[in-house]
Amino acid sequence: MKRTQASSRYITRKAFNRLATLLFVIVLSISSGAMLHANAMNGSDAETDRSSDTKAAKQEYKKLCVEPGDTLWEIAKKYGDPDKDVRFYIRDIKELNELDSSAIQAGQILLLP
């Protein structure tokens, strides 16, 4: 019996099942590793968040209502430490109040460190 060229292109059911099982194991391993890595990263972030929350809870902040015409620069110069650079105090105000920019509005309540 002669074997035709077309028949050599097909794989047997047994070979197909082995390949499918191998592929499943590879995908399962990769996804498990990714989930373990994500959990490890979340655990370390949660620990950092808890320690910063504890610090925030211990420190008392001054509340300030923004007046028309106020800027972060003027507020930082007025309420910040005169021995420190104003830009660092502005950065602290922005971080504490979760501000993306230096834009503030009249009537806005700011926490000052």
N, C-alpha and C positions, 0 to 999 in steps of 0.2 A: 504494500500500500504506500502510495505517495502522499506525503503531507502537503497540503496547499499552503500558500503564503498567507492567505486570509485567516486561516485558523490560528496562526501564531500571534495574531494581534489581540486575541481575547485572553483574559485571565480566567482561571477557574474560580468557582464559587468559594472554595477553601482559601485561595490566595486573596480574593476580594475581602472575605471576612477577616483575615489576618491584617490586611491593610486598614480596614475600617476600625478594628480594635486598636491598632497602633496609633492611628490618627486620634481616636477618642482619648487614649491615655496621654498623648502629647498635649492636646487641648486642655484636658483636665489638670495636668501638671502646671501648665502655664497660668491658667485661671486661678488655681489654688495659690500659687506663688504670688500672683498679683494681689489677691485678697489678703494674704498674710502681710505683704509689704504695706498695703493700705491700712490695715489694722495697726501695724507697728507705727506708722506715721501719725495716725489719729491719736494713738495713745500718748506719744510724745508731745503732740500739740495740745492735747487736753491737759496734760500735766503743766505745761507752760501757761495755758490759760488760767488754770486754777491758781497758780502762784501769782500771776499778775492780778487776778481778781482779789486775792487775799491782800495784796499790797494796796489795791485801790480801796478796799473796804477799811483798811487801817488809817489811810490818809484822809483828812478832811479837806474839802475843796471850798473855795469861795465862789459864790454865785454872783454873776454880773449880768444885768440887763443891758443890752447894747442900745445906746442912744443914737439918734440920727447923726450921721457924720462920723461916727466912731470907726476906727480901723484897728486891725490887729496890732499894727505897729505902735499906735498910740496907747492902746490898752497894755501892751507888753512893756512899754517904757514907763507907764504909770504904776503898774502893779508888780512888775518883775524885779528881780534882784539887780540893783544898780551895778554890782561888780561883775555881772555876767553879760554875755552878748545877748542883745535883744532877739536875735534870730533863733537862738536856742529856746528861749521862752515862747516865742511864736510857734515853733515846732511842737513844744510840749502842749500848748493850748490846742493846736490842731489835732494832735493825737488823742488827747483826752476827750475832746468833743467830736471826734471822728469826722473832721472836716476834710474834704478833698482839695479845697482851695482856700485862699485867704479871704474870700468874699464872705461878709457877714451882713445881716439885715437888722435894721432897727427893731427892737422888741425881742430879738433872739436872746435866749438865756445861755450864757457861757459858763462853764466851770473853769476856774483858774487854779492852777497848782500852787 
